[in-house]
């Protein structure tokens, strides 16, 4: 079953604008990860944030995590047309025999217009 | 080094036929995962191998689905008596310490 829910389902912006995507999840987690997918094929790992971290940066990406609200956000600054893709959050649940298994949301389709 | 590779890239089969999908993980990665993604859907976990431990098969949707991992490396996902609802992209991923997962390009399966 799905763990995360991304919001919005689709986002359309102009180049240079910032894009913010949100993710909510249901159970306690070990970490939360964001992935990018182009054209329905392989996923590319973007960033991982652990449950004891609140914010993390990587280049133009900024991820926040609020474990009290069970939510995360991904901010892409100064977006480019090449950022057009689907973005998924995925969680690794705390404990249990499924350590390492990722629970994915349905994703946000980001379109950046030149 | 080389990433995760999957074969075939695309597979078209007739309902009722068996199919085998192959995954070559990154060398040295101890964990291997199979997911599937149906049209417009998120990724659904299928099965997880970690080292020499018994695999976690809890995501397999029916007994028509099975997977094995030989020698702790290559994995094969087998779907017997395929159904139209099996049509999806099947994604394989591997990881070293069960954290960041590296995905292959996927196999797009179409069951007619």
Interface residues (C-beta under 8 A of the other chain):
Chain A: X2 X31 X33 X35 X40 X41 X42 X43 X44 X45 X48 X88 X90 X92 X97 X98 X99 X100 X101 X102 X103 X104 X105 X106 X107
Chain B: X4 X31 X33 X35 X37 X41 X42 X43 X44 X45 X48 X50 X56 X58 X59 X89 X91 X93 X95 X98 X99 X100 X101 X102 X103 X104 X105 X106
